Amino acid sequence: MTTWTDQVIEHISADYAQSVSWLYQAASPGTLRLVERLLEEDHEAQLKARSDLGYDVDSGHLAAVLHSTADDAEQVLRSQAAALKQSAPGPSLAVAVDQATVWFWAQIRGGEAAPEIAAQPGVHVSVGRRLTGPDGFRVSHQQALDVDRLARVTGRLGVTNYDAVQVAALAVADIPQCRRFVTAELGRLAHPAPSAAASATVARQTLRVFLEEGSNYRSTARRLGVHHNTVIYRLQQAEKALGRAVGERPLALSVALHLHEEMLTAQRRE
C-alpha cells in the first residue's frame, strides 16, 4: 500500500530527476549549437527546439544572461538557473556558454506574469525585455547581452533590467570612445582636480536632476531639498566648468552624466 510519505518522496524524486535532466541538457554542446542556430534565424532549428527541448520560439520570451566570477561559478550558475526555471510560468531554456556564463529564456504566454528574478550571491543576472516570437527571442537575448557587457565593465552584481541601463549598455560597446565622449561633454566636471572633486559631484548631481525635471528650477530645488536660488548658482558654476550653456546640448549632456556615473560605480568597485 502506497503511503502519503511514499507519494511525497516519489514526487520529490521526479522533480529532482527532471531538474538534473534539464541542467544536463543546458550543459550539452548540442543545446548550445541549436540555440546558436535559433539566433541565426534558422527555421529548422525552431522546429527542433519545440520537439527536442519543449521550447516554443513563436511564444513570448524573457531572456537573461547569468554571469559569475565566483571560484565555484559553474556550480553557482547551475543553482541560479534552476531557481529561475522554478520561477518561470512555463517552459524555459538554458544553455551553458562557458563555466562562468549561462544564457536563459523563460517562455511566457499571453497574460502570464514574468518570473520574479532574484540573484544569488556572486551572480549577476542581466535581463532583456519581454518580447514575442522568433525576433523577440533574439532581441531580448541581445538586450540581455548588452546589459551583461555593462555589468562586466562596472562589476555589478544582483539583477539589472535592460530598461534601467539602456543608454549605458549601448554606449559601453566601445569603452574608449565612451570615455572620450564623456570627457568632451563634461569638461572639467569629468576629471576634476582633487580639491574640486566634491563641488564637481554636486554640480553633476544638480545637472542630472535639472535635466530630468525638464530644466525647471523650482522642481529641481524641491528634489534636492535646497532653495531655487541655490540651484541657479550651482548651474552657473557648472556652466563655467562645461564651457557652455546647459541648454546647448541637453541630450548629449544627460547621456554623458549617466555614463560618468556608471564609470564612477565601476571605479569604486575596483
C-alpha positions in Angstrom: 0.0 0.0 0.0 1.4 3.4 -1.0 1.6 5.8 1.9 1.5 9.6 1.8 5.2 9.7 2.6 5.9 7.4 -0.4 4.0 9.7 -2.7 5.9 12.7 -1.4 9.2 11.0 -1.9 8.2 9.9 -5.4 7.1 13.4 -6.3 10.4 14.9 -5.0 12.4 12.3 -6.8 10.6 13.0 -10.0 11.3 16.8 -9.6 14.9 16.1 -8.8 15.3 13.9 -11.9 13.7 16.4 -14.1 16.0 19.2 -12.8 19.1 17.1 -13.3 18.0 16.2 -16.8 17.3 19.9 -17.6 20.7 21.0 -16.2 22.4 18.2 -18.1 20.7 19.5 -21.3 21.8 23.0 -20.5 25.4 21.9 -20.4 25.2 19.9 -23.7 27.2 21.3 -26.7 24.3 20.2 -28.9 22.0 22.5 -27.0 24.4 25.4 -27.4 24.7 24.8 -31.2 20.9 24.5 -31.5 20.5 27.8 -29.7 23.1 29.5 -31.9 21.1 28.3 -34.9 18.0 29.9 -33.4 19.8 33.1 -33.0 20.9 32.9 -36.7 17.1 32.7 -37.7 17.3 29.0 -38.7 13.7 27.9 -39.2 14.5 24.2 -38.9 16.1 24.9 -35.5 12.8 26.5 -34.3 11.0 23.2 -35.1 13.8 21.2 -33.4 13.7 23.4 -30.3 10.0 22.7 -30.0 10.4 18.9 -30.5 13.7 18.3 -28.7 13.7 20.9 -26.0 10.0 21.6 -25.5 10.5 25.3 -26.1 8.2 27.3 -28.5 10.1 30.1 -30.2 6.8 31.5 -31.5 5.7 32.3 -28.0 6.6 35.2 -25.7 10.1 35.3 -24.1 12.1 36.9 -21.4 15.8 36.4 -21.9 18.5 36.7 -19.3 22.3 36.2 -19.1 23.7 34.8 -15.9 27.3 35.5 -15.1 29.5 34.8 -12.1 33.2 35.3 -11.2 33.0 33.1 -8.1 35.5 30.4 -7.7 32.7 27.8 -7.9 31.0 29.7 -10.7 29.8 26.6 -12.6 28.0 25.3 -9.5 26.6 28.7 -8.6 25.2 29.2 -12.0 23.6 25.8 -12.0 21.8 26.8 -8.8 20.8 30.2 -10.2 19.5 28.7 -13.5 17.5 26.1 -11.6 16.0 28.8 -9.4 14.9 30.8 -12.5 13.4 27.7 -14.0 11.3 27.1 -10.9 10.0 30.7 -11.0 9.2 30.6 -14.7 5.4 30.3 -15.5 6.1 27.8 -18.3 8.9 26.1 -20.2 12.4 27.5 -20.0 15.6 27.1 -21.9 19.1 27.4 -20.6 22.5 26.9 -22.2 25.9 27.0 -20.6 28.1 29.1 -22.8 31.2 28.6 -20.6 31.9 27.9 -17.0 31.0 31.5 -16.0 28.1 32.2 -18.3 24.6 30.8 -18.9 22.0 32.0 -21.4 18.4 31.7 -20.2 15.0 32.2 -21.7 11.6 31.9 -20.0 8.6 31.2 -22.2 5.7 33.5 -21.3 2.3 33.3 -22.9 -0.5 35.9 -23.1 -1.3 37.3 -19.7 1.1 35.2 -17.8 3.3 37.2 -15.3 7.0 37.4 -15.9 9.1 35.3 -13.4 10.3 37.1 -10.3 14.1 37.2 -10.6 16.4 37.3 -7.6 20.2 36.9 -8.0 22.1 34.5 -5.7 25.3 35.7 -4.1 28.1 36.1 -6.5 25.9 36.2 -9.6 24.8 39.0 -11.9 21.5 38.5 -13.9 21.1 40.7 -16.9 17.5 40.8 -18.2 16.1 41.8 -21.6 12.6 43.0 -22.3 9.6 40.7 -22.6 9.1 40.2 -26.3 7.3 37.9 -28.7 8.1 35.4 -31.5 11.4 34.4 -33.1 12.5 38.1 -33.4 11.6 38.6 -29.7 13.7 35.5 -28.8 16.8 37.1 -30.4 16.2 40.8 -29.5 15.5 40.1 -25.8 18.7 38.0 -25.7 20.7 40.7 -27.4 19.4 43.2 -24.8 20.5 40.9 -22.0 23.9 40.6 -23.6 24.2 44.4 -23.8 23.4 44.6 -20.1 25.9 41.8 -19.3 28.7 43.6 -21.1 27.9 46.7 -18.9 27.8 44.6 -15.8 31.3 43.1 -16.5 32.7 46.6 -17.0 31.2 48.1 -13.9 31.4 45.0 -11.7 27.7 44.9 -11.0 26.0 42.0 -9.0 22.3 41.4 -8.5 19.7 41.9 -11.2 19.8 44.6 -13.9 17.0 45.1 -16.3 17.7 46.5 -19.8 15.2 49.4 -19.4 17.1 50.7 -16.4 20.5 51.0 -18.1 19.7 51.0 -21.8 21.8 54.0 -22.8 24.8 53.0 -20.8 24.5 49.4 -22.0 24.6 50.5 -25.7 27.5 53.0 -25.0 29.9 50.5 -23.5 30.2 48.7 -26.8 33.2 50.9 -27.4 34.7 51.8 -24.0 37.5 54.2 -25.2 35.0 56.1 -27.4 32.6 56.2 -24.5 35.3 57.8 -22.2 36.2 60.3 -24.9 32.6 61.3 -25.3 32.1 61.8 -21.5 35.3 63.9 -21.3 34.3 66.0 -24.3 30.8 66.7 -23.0 31.5 67.2 -19.3 34.8 69.2 -19.5 36.3 69.8 -16.1 33.3 68.0 -14.4 34.5 64.7 -15.9 38.0 64.7 -14.3 38.1 67.5 -11.6 41.2 68.2 -9.5 41.1 66.6 -6.1 40.4 69.9 -4.4 37.3 70.4 -6.7 36.0 66.8 -6.6 33.3 67.5 -4.0 31.9 70.5 -5.9 32.0 68.7 -9.2 30.0 65.9 -7.7 27.4 68.4 -6.5 27.4 70.1 -9.9 26.8 66.8 -11.8 24.0 65.8 -9.4 22.3 69.2 -9.9 22.7 69.0 -13.6 21.3 65.5 -13.8 18.2 66.4 -11.7 17.7 69.7 -13.5 17.6 67.8 -16.9 15.3 65.1 -15.5 12.9 67.8 -14.3 12.7 69.4 -17.7 15.0 72.3 -16.8 12.6 73.5 -14.1 14.5 75.4 -11.3 11.8 75.0 -8.6 11.1 71.3 -9.1 14.8 70.7 -9.2 15.2 72.6 -5.9 12.4 70.5 -4.3 14.0 67.2 -5.3 17.4 68.3 -4.0 16.0 69.9 -0.9 17.6 73.3 -1.5 16.4 76.9 -2.4 15.9 77.5 -6.1 18.5 80.3 -6.0 21.0 77.6 -4.9 20.1 75.6 -8.0 20.6 78.7 -10.2 24.0 79.3 -8.6 25.1 75.7 -8.9 24.1 75.6 -12.6 26.0 78.9 -13.3 29.1 77.2 -11.7 28.5 74.1 -13.7 28.3 76.1 -17.0 31.7 77.6 -16.3 33.2 74.0 -15.9 31.3 72.8 -19.0 32.4 75.8 -21.1 28.9 76.2 -22.5 25.3 76.7 -21.5 23.4 73.8 -20.0 20.7 74.1 -22.7 23.2 73.9 -25.6 23.3 70.1 -26.0 20.9 68.8 -23.2 20.6 65.2 -24.6 24.3 64.7 -25.0 24.9 66.2 -21.5 22.3 63.9 -20.0 23.8 60.8 -21.6 27.3 61.9 -20.5 26.2 62.4 -16.9 24.6 58.9 -16.9 27.7 57.3 -18.4 30.0 59.1 -16.0 28.0 57.8 -13.0 28.3 54.2 -14.4 32.1 54.6 -14.8 32.4 56.0 -11.2 30.5 53.0 -9.9 33.0 50.7 -11.7 35.9 52.6 -10.2 34.5 52.3 -6.7 34.3 48.5 -7.1 37.9 48.1 -8.3 
